[in-house]
Amino acid sequence: MFLEYARAVEDLDFDDLWVCDSSLHARDVIAYLALAAVNTARIRLGVSVFQPYTRHPAIDVNAMATINEISGGRAMMAVGAGDRPQLELGFRPAPVQLVREMIQVCRRLIAGELVSFANEQFQLHEARLRCNAGTPLPIYVACSGPKMLEMAGECADGVIMMSGGTRETIEFGLSHLRRGLGLGRRWSRT
């Protein structure tokens, strides 16, 4: 059934297929993205969303670098604070700073840097992505609140804006994204 869906997305000229990483609520996202990678030719393939509690960011990067290789460079990933499925596993939504640190670590690994880092949730000690380092892998942020939207504007290659579909909620989201775009250094799209 999933392969029919993935092929239909491509046949109907959509650009992207985002697959949920939803712990016990859905099939394994990496297995499904691998299937989509070998059974489609054009659409971009993304995971929506990784969060910093249930899987280490280095494992996320390695998995998506592999999907990127299998798909011929069509992979992308989204990160976020998480929601109901991670509550079932005993984790609360991640704070903005933790998601920011996750993005920063992922960017450094994707670039092929040697990374040492530690916070309350994850650590790396002289870690390096050994396959496909330096290959572009866009990072999106799924978000709805003002602080996450601003961080997405500052740090992400794109956003999955979940603040609603009315004119007011879209303007709310865009205003906070714009504020984030004006903050600090924008990460390069590597």
C-alpha positions in Angstrom: 0.0 0.0 0.0 2.8 2.5 0.9 4.6 1.9 -2.4 1.3 2.7 -4.3 1.0 5.9 -2.3 4.6 6.9 -3.0 4.3 6.2 -6.7 1.0 8.1 -6.8 2.6 11.2 -5.2 5.2 11.2 -7.9 2.8 10.4 -10.8 0.5 13.3 -9.7 3.5 15.7 -10.0 3.9 16.5 -6.3 7.4 17.6 -5.4 7.8 16.1 -1.9 6.8 13.0 0.1 7.2 13.5 3.8 6.9 10.4 6.0 6.1 10.5 9.7 8.6 9.4 12.4 5.9 8.6 14.9 7.3 5.9 17.2 4.5 3.4 17.8 1.9 5.2 15.6 3.3 4.5 12.2 5.7 2.1 10.4 9.4 2.7 10.6 10.2 5.9 8.7 13.7 4.9 7.5 12.5 1.6 6.1 9.7 3.4 4.3 11.9 6.1 2.9 14.3 3.5 1.6 11.4 1.8 -0.2 10.3 5.2 -1.6 13.9 6.0 -2.7 14.2 2.9 -4.9 10.7 3.0 -6.2 10.5 6.7 -7.3 12.8 8.8 -9.4 12.0 12.5 -8.9 10.2 13.4 -5.7 12.1 14.7 -2.7 11.9 12.4 0.3 11.7 13.7 3.9 11.2 12.5 7.4 8.8 14.5 9.5 9.9 14.9 12.2 12.9 13.8 14.2 13.1 15.1 17.7 16.0 14.9 20.2 14.7 12.4 22.7 13.9 9.0 21.0 16.9 8.8 18.6 20.3 10.3 18.8 20.9 13.1 16.2 24.0 11.4 14.8 21.8 8.3 14.1 19.3 10.6 12.3 22.0 12.1 10.2 23.5 8.8 9.3 20.1 7.4 8.4 19.2 10.4 6.2 22.7 10.4 4.6 22.0 6.8 3.6 18.5 7.7 2.2 20.2 10.6 0.3 22.7 8.2 -1.2 20.0 5.6 -2.2 17.8 8.3 -3.7 20.4 10.1 -5.6 20.4 13.3 -3.5 16.6 13.7 -2.9 16.5 13.4 0.9 15.6 16.1 3.5 14.8 16.0 7.1 12.6 17.9 9.5 13.2 18.3 13.2 10.9 19.5 15.9 9.9 19.5 19.6 7.8 16.3 19.2 4.2 15.6 20.3 1.8 13.0 21.5 3.7 9.8 20.4 6.8 10.8 22.4 4.6 11.5 25.4 3.6 7.8 25.3 7.3 7.0 25.6 7.8 9.2 28.7 9.3 12.3 27.0 8.0 15.8 27.0 8.2 18.2 24.0 11.7 19.4 23.6 12.7 22.9 24.5 13.7 25.3 21.7 17.3 25.4 22.8 17.6 21.6 22.6 16.1 21.5 19.1 18.6 24.3 18.1 21.5 22.3 19.4 20.2 19.2 17.5 20.2 21.2 14.3 23.7 22.6 15.0 25.1 19.2 15.7 23.4 17.7 12.6 24.8 20.5 10.4 28.3 19.9 11.6 28.1 16.2 11.0 26.6 16.6 7.6 29.5 19.0 6.7 31.9 16.2 7.7 33.3 17.9 10.8 34.8 16.1 13.8 32.2 16.9 16.5 32.5 16.8 20.2 29.4 18.1 22.0 27.4 17.4 25.2 24.1 18.6 26.7 21.6 17.0 29.0 20.1 14.8 26.3 22.9 13.7 23.9 26.6 13.8 23.5 29.3 13.2 20.8 33.0 12.6 21.4 35.1 13.2 18.3 32.2 11.9 16.1 32.3 12.2 12.3 29.9 11.1 9.6 32.0 8.7 7.6 29.7 8.1 4.5 28.4 10.9 2.3 29.8 13.7 4.5 29.6 17.1 2.7 26.5 16.0 0.6 23.7 18.5 0.9 20.9 17.5 3.3 18.3 20.2 3.9 17.0 20.5 7.5 13.5 21.8 8.0 11.8 22.6 11.3 8.2 21.7 12.1 6.8 24.3 14.5 3.9 26.4 15.6 4.9 28.6 18.6 6.6 31.9 18.3 10.0 30.9 19.7 10.3 27.8 17.5 9.2 29.7 14.5 11.9 32.3 15.1 14.5 29.6 15.6 13.4 28.0 12.4 13.8 31.3 10.6 17.3 31.6 12.0 18.5 28.0 11.6 16.5 26.0 9.1 16.5 25.5 5.3 12.7 25.4 5.4 9.8 25.2 7.7 6.7 23.0 8.2 4.5 25.7 9.7 1.9 24.2 11.9 0.3 27.4 13.3 -2.9 27.1 11.4 -4.4 27.9 8.0 -6.3 31.1 8.5 -5.0 34.4 7.3 -4.3 35.5 10.9 -2.4 32.3 11.8 -0.4 32.3 8.6 0.6 36.0 9.2 1.5 35.1 12.8 3.8 32.3 11.6 5.3 34.4 8.9 6.0 37.3 11.2 7.9 35.1 13.6 9.8 33.4 10.8 10.8 36.9 9.5 12.0 37.9 12.9 14.1 34.8 13.0 15.6 35.5 9.6 16.8 38.8 11.0 18.6 37.2 13.9 22.2 36.2 13.8 24.0 34.2 11.2 21.9 32.1 8.8 23.3 28.6 8.4 24.6 27.9 4.9 22.7 25.4 2.8 25.3 22.7 2.6 
